[in-house]
């Protein structure tokens, strides 16, 4: 499978979408045709999605024009390979923001505080969930005052077993009066794509996460050390 083949499928998708738009204007007359075109479109989108992530590329490939997962009920093809070091991802995102937008962002560990909504006791449990805050300037210290393009928050996973992805500096998850140590790795791609929100103007953040996960898939790596992650990032972006 080649990039030309992927581009051909993208072109066919655009043509089918154009057909559907035209048909929808006369939907009462062409109901059957529109249904058939929709079925063709969904089949082609699924083929593009599957072939995109199985296409052989250069070893350190930067993924762009990434197709969405048409089967949103199923985990993404790259889910199992998207276990990444959250702290290092934050450092890399700051580096990319500087590269593409010449903006100074910083990353810092923090907590999200909330009350467990499922707790029905008189004194509900207070939860402090560990997060990595990526924000502009001093707003990294006050992330909940930052708005829009000025912040990104990535959650550490409370389901990750520490011994599964060992780390020298674990994060602490506090629930009620107890606490436990968590690894600083998390799966960053799920059904619909990247699990954390990022500004629309910074689409390159999505490309970063997919490219790192794709590298791990091609090398059958479940997770990389922070140093390995940084080196792969440098080679993907030829820095």
N, C-alpha and C positions, 0 to 999 in steps of 0.2 A: 504494500500500500504506500502511495506517495503523497506528497503535499498537493500535487496536481489533482489527484483523485479526490482529496478532501475539498479542494477549491471547487471542483466540478459539482460535488454534492451541495456545497453552499449555494452555488449558482442555481441549481435545480430547486433548492428550498425557496430562494427568492422568487423564482418564476411561479412556483406553486402558490406562494403567499399572494402574489399579484393576481393569479387566477381566482383564488378564493375571495379576494376583495371585490373583484369584478362580478363574481357570481353572487356575492351577498347582496348586491344592488338589485338583483332580480331573483332573490332567493325563492320566491313562490313558484317561479317558472323553472328554476334549475335546482330544486332541492336535492334530487338524487345525485346530480353532478357534483354539487358542493360537498355532499357527504363522502363521495368517492375521493374527491381531491383532498379532503381532510384526512382520510385514512392513508392516502399516499404520502401526505406530508408527515404524519406521525411515524410511519414506517421509515421514511428517509431520515428523519431527525434521529431516530434510534440507531440506525446504521451509522450515521455520521458520528454520533456520540461514542459508540463502541469502537469504531475504526480510528477515531482521533486518538484515543488513549492506547491503542495497540500499534500505531504506526511507528516504525523505527526512525529515530532521529539521531543527531549527533549526541555524543555522551552528555554534554552539558547544555541541554536545549532550553531555550526560553519559550514557554508556551504562551501563545497569543491567540486571539479569535477563539476562545475556549467555548465549546458548545455546552448548553445546560443539560442536565440530566432529565430526559423526558419521562422517566419512571421515578417520580419523586417519592413514591412509597418505598422504594428500594434504596439501600445505601449506595453511595457513589462508588464508581469503580476504583477511585483512589483512596477511599476511606481507610482501608487497612494499611496504607502507606503514608498517611498524613499525620503520623505521630511525630510532632516536632518539639524542640526545646523552646518553650514560650519566651524565656528571657532572651535567648539569642535571636528569635524571630523579631522581638521588639527592637533590639539593637539594629538589625538589618533594615527594618521598616524605617527607622529614623535615618539611616544612611541613604535609603532610596528616596525619601522625601527631600533630603538635601540635594540629591543628584538631580531629581526631576523638577522640583518646585523651588529649590533654593530656600527652603524654610527650615528653621532650627527647631526640631522636635527632640524630646527626651523620653526615655522609658523608665518606669519605676514601679516596683511592687506596691500594691495597696490592698484594700479590702472593700468589699461591698457589704454593707450592713442591712439586714432586713429581718423580719419576723416570719417564722415558718407558717404559711397560710393554712397548712393542713393540721396544725396543732390546735386542739380544742380545749387544752387545759386552761385553768384560770390564769396561769402565768406562762404564756407561750414562749417557746424557745427563741432566744436571740441568736442569729447566725451571722458570722463574719466569713464571707466567702473570699478566698484569695484571688486577686486579679492582677494583671499587668496593665498599667496605665501608660498610654503613649499620648503625649499632649505637647502643645506648643509652649515654650518658655516656662515660666513659673506655674503655669496651669497644671503641670504634671503633679504638683503638690496639692492642688484643689481641683481634681478632675470633674467633680459634679457641678462645678460652676462654669466649666468650659462648655461651649456649644458648637454644633455643626462640625465644620472642618477642623476644629481645634482638638479633637480627642478621639482616641480609639481605645477600647477596653477589651482585653482578652482574658477569659476566665481560665484558671487552672482547673483541671478535672478532679472532682472528688471521688471518681471511680477508678482512677489510675493507681495501681499497686506500686509502692515505692521500689520494691526489689525488681519490678519488671523493667523499669527505666531508671537505673540508679543515678543519683545526683549528689553532689557534695554539699549543696545548699538547698535542702527541701523547703517547701512552703508549708505554712500551718493553716489548717482549716479548723475553725472554732464553731462548734454547734452547742448551744446551751452552756453547760459548765465544763464540758469536755472538749478536747482538741486532739487532732491527730496530724501526723506528718504526711505530706503528699509529695510526689515527684513534681518536677517542674516541666514535665512533658504533657501534651494533650493532643487529641485528634482534632485537627483544624479544618477538616473537610467532612461533611456528613451528606445527607440526602440531597439537599438543594445547593450545596457548594460550601464556601467558606463559612465557618460557624460564627464569626464575629462581624460586626458592622464596621464599615470603613467609608470615608467620604466618596461620593460618586466621582469626584474629580481625581481620585487617586486609584484608578482601576489597576494600576501596576501592582498594587498590594495583592490583589487576587492572583495576578500572573505569577508573583513570587511564590505564594503558597502552593499553587498548582505545579510550578516548575520544580520546587523542592520535593514534593510528593512524587512527581513523575520520575525524578532521578532515583528516589528510593525504590519505586516500582521496578524500574529497568535494571536495578542492581540487586533486587530482592532484599532490600534493607528495611527493617522494621522501624528503626530509629537511628539517628546519627548523633555523635557527641557534639557539643557546642562548637568545638574547633573544626570538626569535619563539616558541620553545617555552614560555617562561615567560609571555609575553603570552597565548597561547592557553589555557594552564592557568588563568590568572587569570580569563579570560572564561568558561571552562567552569564553573568553580566560583563565578563571580560574586563574586570577592573584590575 
